[in-house]
């Protein structure tokens, strides 16, 4: 409200209304603005230019050939964008019209949200969302406080307390509020959520105005909602697009996939090829024409106007005409096909039953299909939940106890036992003593670790029954440990928690066993093992030791070492991470000794480290070997690194960082924080937000980049990185750091809360979890999945498929258009560079639209070079396509040269066949259109068969479209040449195709040329497969071999049965 | 500041927030914000990408037989084609007359009103049996030049009366002569080949004319469907109001006496109108019918070719040839196809052998080593 006269100078300011605008267009500016946006895309602009050139100058092909497809593309895109914008308008309206209570002349009035102005006093009830940024005046609570949750803003779900302005907190009724006379001064709108500076002048009847400073504790932000408070009053200070929330959510920059980037590079290459082709031909044309009898022989005179045209203008139009003639090398249809492939292809993701969640009734969502193939290129995964690791990454594969191998429900003797929750023995069943050992082994694994349990009890506010204890979330700096503990859980022993120095585990009989944790001999990189000493309820003291095989075997005195060792070695060969487990039983006296030893080492003032190590060394001797475990790291096998970025605090991390926070020396931070995790070779890194901000903060001295690079260097060498206590923005910073590092790796961020949004938006691919706590992450993500565990299939299977499909699509499109256009280019050398097209207009137009469009589209939707089960089971196949492998320059050049070779074969094959001879039985001769049709027929067959050679997954649809396209081509050609078309001004194709087919040599020639064109590709395929097979190709062979074996087996069975019946 | 802000979130989610709409919305369509209705996907083979499929792989083992088969089929075909092609008799004579000694040299700069006639003697060393085809061949003649190819009006040639009187613009500058439309219009028609070739067999003292048939040289469909005279009885009546192409000595309705071979359906004209693919080409001129089983159509001996030399080609460095050729099932003489077949067949066979070696040397390593049991 306006200050009373006499106050400081006041400059009236224009405030926006409280309207939120997210739509891009209005009804009036839609067409011009949308067209402008669309033609800003370089490809569309290029096609527009080509179309205009065709309209203006005399070109070899009609404008329809390029105008029609362009119009189609533009129209479809415009309709789609118009619809999306209409939806946004609707959402905006709903938002802007939602009712708000505010005070007017002492009365409570309901108004639409958009009519709210700065200075209005608003009332908000419990549970409602604040309609704009408000200064908190008073609340229904006595003490002038209110509770607010800002989960949708920063992801913190805890309730925060806000304070009303001291002078106004007593106002409880509308009248009182209305009598308030005050001015608020505040800073200009700015996006920082936690910063606000302002002051309020409250004018009271006779007294001097009271001035109060305002801070962020007085500011209620739009988007936050009121909790546990009946109602509050507040005065609007920032409205509409000036609210902190609106300022915070910048537009999402459009993400582009690697494939799209390569495609654009290839396009530029082809554009250069096109321009140079046109240029070469134009120059040669004028060289060739320098003889007047060539330029204008008596039989082929120019018109008067042509003759008088300026030479440079002529040359320029010639250049443009060549451009038009060759422009099909960059076809509009490629864009259409790519868009269609992405759009339709993304349906397979949403249709996937494996990724459907029964509980919530939700399947995956695809918010943008632009990035489908990027899922196949992921190198770094950023997640805020350890769950991502255990559900997708680490998998407990088997354990070996006393030489007997136990496998948690997996494929056993070729049969899948899906429901056996327990274990299956592969070898003979153990005796009674074996049973004991087995249980001891499981207990050892259950106890010997540093895993923390994040208790769900606190989160959900209700006690879980013991059998649902699976929902315990285990947290550890080492994913292996989590995988182990979870694996053991599946085998019947559940680690519950560490309470009062007692570890609680739930055994197979659902009884809780308590062990007193006496000592932990922590892990370090030199010993490569860790131990715990526990005391069971019955008073027995055990030492359990777990570590690398080389660290355990020398210290073992008893146990079936040889069997275990052979198993461990086998697992190591298969790329599994193995750990050995051993134990030792101690008497109380022995333990006292050990304790004494440890204690003296721990309190030693000098050489503590060394003494501790010596003590450990002394203690961990004379062990009894129990067995070994094997864990598979799937994503690492796939070449993906996983980083956990979380806001949670972790005990392990904090204890470390307590030391750190005192020490400002960052080099030391790295030294300390970079500790070895339990793996054999791989480092894991733990860092917390505070340390990270030190790293990210540019130093005053100026050399800002140093720590970052150092940090990056260390992180890149770690297989697992865990960042805890991260602010939302820091998560994005980390992602950005990796994204912009030297190799430009592809990053994927996955999260479920609003605090993950920044990271999801920043990463190349953002995945949201459709969770209970709101849908912010899901809405802002590129893809949303119901559960973390679906990530594996999404990346390893769908991402892989999408990538191979689209890369083949892109390469094939360029290839088939090289094949298509290069003969035209060659023909110019034989027709006096006159831009005479080799093919008929119908062929030119329909080649990309119908003759060769469907097979590649279907291929790019259906192809599976390896089955999805295999892809899921063997993550190393993912490495085959890493780093954009199928769109590298080498591959691109191969395809291009193949295209050029094929084009040479088509053209010169036809040339040698028809040159100066006759190929019909009645001596009649063929003309230029027959020549073109012959080339075109070979072309259509070759490129289609080339795709057939590449197809590895022949469903009936593939058969239908591939053979169907060829048949369609033949039928079309027969029809096209079969009648005199009344609407055409020329009948050049009349009976050309049929006459060609009536000639025997034409058939022979077509077959020969097709085979010659395909030969190099077949040879390359066979040789590469034979001599340098990729993992994918090996798998293909393996599958076929297994299938063959299976059939053989079935056949044998059948025969045997038939035999026995007889 | 461009903000993409989704108000809808606040409405249905209760959590205010942000949104963003990429250029492209996938099928999930997050914008719509659908309710909690179950969207359980159908368990169909198609949607789950489990359609039954044949999954062939190109290994040396599978491709090997194909290579051998191709080799085994191609080589005999190639030999057959090659032999056939070799058995075809072909005789070619260049009568351009650029050389001083050439009999036709005199016609190069002929200034008389009477047409220039020159005669060339030649000897056939081998007898020509069966049907013999007489071609004329032109070189360096760009019938496939774009300006030339499009310079015709197919409607006019199809007998359309409107186009007859008002030919297509594509015919420029051969569209109208003065005010009168040209029939047939265009550069192709205007430059029709107009040398006359006659063949005589020289017999001790006398010349025996070899009968040349001028029918059956054009595609049947062209003659009967694509090319048609404008409707009406008398051709000269029908073409009234039009004028002859500039270079023609006679109007189109005087091309031949035979009404079945006159006007637009004159076969020489139709043959010419089919533009050649390459600058060196031949066109069928006449047929020589076979005399019977016992006598070769053209026995060994001396012949005389009498040319009425009208067609100028030396101005653009062109050549004119007369070709006599017999024909087999595969047309005229063309060694390319046979050689190509033999070559490709042998290459395939060779590759088959190479692959066989590779397969045996490396095959075991790949196929069995990886496969457990």
Contacts between the chains, C-beta under 8 A, distances in Angstrom:
chain1	res1	chain2	res2	distance
A	20	B	5	5.5
A	20	B	7	4.8
A	21	B	3	7.4
A	21	B	5	7.4
A	22	B	3	6.7
A	22	B	4	5.6
A	22	B	5	4.2
A	22	B	6	5.7
A	22	B	7	6.2
A	22	B	19	6.9
A	60	B	146	6.2
A	80	B	25	7.7
A	81	B	23	7.7
A	84	B	21	6.0
A	84	B	25	6.0
A	84	B	31	6.8
A	87	B	31	5.0
A	87	B	32	7.1
A	88	B	6	7.3
A	88	B	21	7.0
A	88	B	31	7.4
A	90	B	8	7.8
A	91	B	6	6.0
A	91	B	7	4.9
A	91	B	8	3.3
A	91	B	11	7.1
A	91	B	31	7.5
A	92	B	7	4.9
A	94	B	7	6.6
A	94	B	8	6.6
A	94	B	11	4.9
A	95	B	7	2.8
A	95	B	8	6.9
A	95	B	10	5.8
A	95	B	11	5.8
A	96	B	7	6.9
A	98	B	10	7.8
A	98	B	11	6.5
A	129	B	10	6.2
A	129	B	14	6.7
A	129	B	15	7.9
A	129	B	16	5.7
A	151	B	15	6.6
A	152	B	13	7.9
A	152	B	15	3.5
A	152	B	16	5.1
A	152	B	17	5.2
A	153	B	16	7.5
A	222	B	16	6.4
A	223	B	10	7.2
A	223	B	15	7.5
A	223	B	16	3.1
A	223	B	17	6.7
A	224	B	16	7.7
A	225	B	14	7.0
A	225	B	15	7.8
A	241	B	1	7.7
A	241	B	3	6.3
A	241	B	5	7.9
A	245	B	16	6.0
A	245	B	17	7.8
A	245	B	18	7.7
A	246	B	3	6.0
A	246	B	5	5.8
A	248	B	18	7.6
A	249	B	3	6.8
A	249	B	4	7.5
A	249	B	5	6.1
A	249	B	17	7.4
A	249	B	18	3.4
A	249	B	19	7.8
A	249	B	20	7.9
A	250	B	1	8.0
A	250	B	3	7.3
A	251	B	2	4.8
A	251	B	3	6.1
A	251	B	4	4.4
A	251	B	20	6.6
A	252	B	4	6.4
A	252	B	20	3.5
A	252	B	22	6.9
A	254	B	22	6.1
A	254	B	23	5.9
A	255	B	22	7.3
A	293	B	315	5.6
A	293	B	316	4.2
A	293	B	317	7.2
A	294	B	142	8.0
A	294	B	316	6.7
A	297	B	142	7.5
A	297	B	315	7.0
A	297	B	316	4.4
A	298	B	191	7.6
A	298	B	312	7.1
A	298	B	315	6.2
A	298	B	316	7.6
A	299	B	141	7.6
A	299	B	148	7.3
A	299	B	187	6.3
A	299	B	190	7.0
A	299	B	191	3.3
A	300	B	142	7.1
A	300	B	145	5.8
A	300	B	147	5.9
A	300	B	148	4.6
A	300	B	151	7.7
A	300	B	187	5.2
A	300	B	191	7.2
A	301	B	173	5.6
A	301	B	174	7.6
A	301	B	187	7.0
A	302	B	147	7.1
A	302	B	173	7.1
A	303	B	172	4.8
A	303	B	173	4.6
A	304	B	173	7.0
A	339	B	24	7.7
A	342	B	24	7.5
A	343	B	24	7.4
A	343	B	26	6.9
A	343	B	27	7.4
A	346	B	26	4.5
A	346	B	27	5.8
A	346	B	28	7.7
A	347	B	27	5.1
A	347	B	47	7.9
A	348	B	47	7.3
A	348	B	49	5.8
A	350	B	26	7.8
A	350	B	27	5.4
A	350	B	28	5.6
A	350	B	39	7.9
A	350	B	41	6.9
A	351	B	41	4.3
A	351	B	42	7.3
A	351	B	47	3.9
A	351	B	48	6.9
A	352	B	41	6.7
A	352	B	48	6.9
A	352	B	49	8.0
A	353	B	40	7.9
A	353	B	41	5.4
A	353	B	43	5.7
A	353	B	47	7.9
A	353	B	48	5.7
A	356	B	39	8.0
A	356	B	40	5.8
A	356	B	41	5.9
A	360	B	36	7.9
A	361	B	36	6.3
A	361	B	37	7.4
A	361	B	38	3.9
A	361	B	39	7.0
A	361	B	40	7.0
A	362	B	39	7.0
A	363	B	39	5.5
A	363	B	40	7.3
A	363	B	41	5.9
A	364	B	28	7.0
A	365	B	26	7.7
A	365	B	28	3.2
A	365	B	29	7.8
A	365	B	30	5.7
A	366	B	26	3.1
A	366	B	27	5.7
A	366	B	28	4.2
A	367	B	22	6.8
A	367	B	25	6.8
A	367	B	26	6.0
A	367	B	28	6.1
A	367	B	30	4.7
A	368	B	22	3.9
A	368	B	23	7.7
A	368	B	24	5.4
A	368	B	25	6.9
A	368	B	26	5.9
A	369	B	24	5.9
A	369	B	26	4.1
A	369	B	27	7.7
A	370	B	22	6.2
A	370	B	23	6.9
A	370	B	24	5.2
A	754	B	15	7.0
A	754	B	17	6.7
A	757	B	17	7.9
A	757	B	18	7.0
A	761	B	20	7.5
A	774	B	13	6.1
A	774	B	15	4.4
A	774	B	17	7.9
A	775	B	9	7.5
A	775	B	13	5.7
A	775	B	15	7.5
A	776	B	9	7.4
A	776	B	13	7.9
A	776	B	15	6.2
A	776	B	17	4.8
A	776	B	18	7.4
A	778	B	30	7.0
A	779	B	6	7.1
A	779	B	9	6.3
A	779	B	17	6.9
A	779	B	18	7.8
A	779	B	19	5.7
A	779	B	30	5.4
A	780	B	17	7.8
A	780	B	18	6.4
A	780	B	19	6.8
A	780	B	20	6.1
A	782	B	22	7.4
A	783	B	28	8.0
A	784	B	28	7.1
A	784	B	30	7.2
A	801	B	49	7.8
A	830	B	144	7.1
A	830	B	277	8.0
A	830	B	278	5.4
A	830	B	279	6.4
A	831	B	142	6.4
A	831	B	144	4.3
A	831	B	145	5.9
A	831	B	146	7.0
A	831	B	279	7.6
A	832	B	142	4.7
A	832	B	144	7.9
A	832	B	145	5.1
A	832	B	279	7.5
A	834	B	142	7.5
A	834	B	144	7.8
A	834	B	145	4.5
A	834	B	146	3.9
A	834	B	147	6.4
A	834	B	148	8.0
A	835	B	146	5.3
A	836	B	144	5.6
A	836	B	145	6.6
A	836	B	146	4.0
A	836	B	149	5.9
A	837	B	146	8.0
A	862	B	49	7.6
A	862	B	51	7.4
A	864	B	49	6.7
A	864	B	53	7.5
A	868	B	49	6.6
A	909	B	340	7.7
A	911	B	278	7.1
A	912	B	336	4.3
A	912	B	340	7.7
A	913	B	334	6.9
A	913	B	336	6.1
A	913	B	337	6.4
A	914	B	277	6.1
A	914	B	278	7.6
A	915	B	278	5.9
A	915	B	280	7.0
A	916	B	137	6.9
A	916	B	278	7.5
A	916	B	280	5.3
A	916	B	281	6.4
A	916	B	282	5.8
A	917	B	282	7.5
A	917	B	331	6.8
A	917	B	332	4.6
A	917	B	333	6.5
A	917	B	334	4.6
A	918	B	133	7.6
A	918	B	135	7.7
A	918	B	282	7.3
A	918	B	284	7.4
A	918	B	325	7.7
A	918	B	327	7.5
A	918	B	331	4.8
A	918	B	332	4.3
A	919	B	330	6.8
A	919	B	331	3.9
A	919	B	332	7.3
A	919	B	334	7.0
A	920	B	331	5.4
A	921	B	327	6.6
A	921	B	328	7.9
A	921	B	329	5.8
A	921	B	330	7.9
A	921	B	331	6.6
A	922	B	216	7.2
A	922	B	327	7.6
A	923	B	131	7.3
A	923	B	133	3.9
A	923	B	217	7.7
A	923	B	284	5.5
A	923	B	287	7.1
A	923	B	325	7.5
A	923	B	327	5.2
A	923	B	331	7.5
A	923	B	332	7.4
A	924	B	217	6.8
A	924	B	218	7.0
A	924	B	219	6.0
A	924	B	284	5.7
A	925	B	135	7.8
A	925	B	271	7.4
A	925	B	274	7.2
A	925	B	276	7.5
A	925	B	281	7.5
A	925	B	282	6.5
A	925	B	283	5.7
A	925	B	284	5.7
A	926	B	274	7.8
A	926	B	277	7.0
A	927	B	274	4.0
A	927	B	275	5.2
A	927	B	276	5.9
A	927	B	277	6.2
A	928	B	143	7.5
A	928	B	144	4.8
A	928	B	149	6.8
A	928	B	275	5.3
A	928	B	276	6.3
A	928	B	277	4.0
A	928	B	278	7.9
A	930	B	277	7.2
A	931	B	277	3.5
A	931	B	278	7.5
A	932	B	277	7.7
A	949	B	58	6.9
A	952	B	55	5.7
A	952	B	56	7.2
A	952	B	57	6.8
A	953	B	53	4.7
A	953	B	55	5.9
A	954	B	53	5.4
A	954	B	54	4.2
A	954	B	55	7.0
A	954	B	56	7.1
A	955	B	51	4.1
A	955	B	52	7.0
A	955	B	53	4.6
A	956	B	51	7.3
A	957	B	51	7.2
A	958	B	53	7.8
A	980	B	158	6.7
A	980	B	225	6.5
A	980	B	226	6.8
A	985	B	153	7.8
A	985	B	154	6.8
A	985	B	155	6.7
A	985	B	168	6.3
A	985	B	170	7.7
A	986	B	150	7.8
A	986	B	152	7.8
A	986	B	154	4.9
A	987	B	154	4.5
A	987	B	158	7.0
A	987	B	226	5.7
A	988	B	154	7.4
A	990	B	221	6.7
A	990	B	222	7.6
A	990	B	225	7.3
A	990	B	226	5.1
A	991	B	219	6.5
A	991	B	221	4.3
A	991	B	222	7.5
A	991	B	226	7.6
A	995	B	219	6.2
A	995	B	221	7.8
A	999	B	331	6.7
A	1000	B	329	5.8
A	1000	B	330	5.3
A	1000	B	331	7.8
A	1001	B	81	7.7
A	1001	B	330	4.7
A	1001	B	331	5.9
A	1001	B	334	7.0
A	1001	B	337	5.6
A	1004	B	77	7.0
A	1004	B	81	6.9
A	1004	B	330	7.7
A	1004	B	337	6.0
A	1004	B	341	7.2
A	1005	B	337	6.4
A	1008	B	74	7.8
A	1008	B	337	7.4
A	1008	B	340	5.8
A	1008	B	341	6.2
A	1008	B	344	6.3
A	1011	B	70	6.6
A	1011	B	344	6.6
A	1012	B	340	8.0
A	1012	B	344	5.9
A	1015	B	344	7.8
A	1015	B	347	7.7
A	1015	B	348	7.6
A	1015	B	351	8.0
A	1018	B	58	6.6
A	1018	B	63	6.3
A	1019	B	351	6.5
A	1021	B	58	4.9
A	1022	B	58	5.7
A	1022	B	59	6.7
A	1022	B	60	5.2
A	1022	B	63	5.1
A	1022	B	355	6.5
A	1023	B	358	7.3
A	1025	B	57	7.6
A	1025	B	58	6.8
A	1025	B	59	6.0
A	1025	B	60	7.6
A	1026	B	59	7.2
A	1026	B	60	4.9
A	1026	B	355	7.9
A	1026	B	358	5.6
A	1026	B	359	6.9
A	1026	B	362	5.5
A	1026	B	363	7.1
A	1026	B	366	6.8
A	1027	B	358	7.3
A	1027	B	362	6.3
A	1029	B	366	5.8
A	1033	B	57	7.7
A	1034	B	366	7.0
A	1034	B	370	5.5
A	1036	B	55	7.6
A	1036	B	57	5.1
A	1037	B	57	6.7
A	1037	B	59	7.0
A	1037	B	366	6.7
A	1037	B	367	6.0
A	1037	B	370	7.4
A	1038	B	370	5.9
A	1038	B	371	5.7
A	1039	B	55	7.5
A	1040	B	55	7.2
A	1040	B	57	6.2
A	1041	B	367	6.9
A	1041	B	371	5.4
A	1042	B	371	7.6
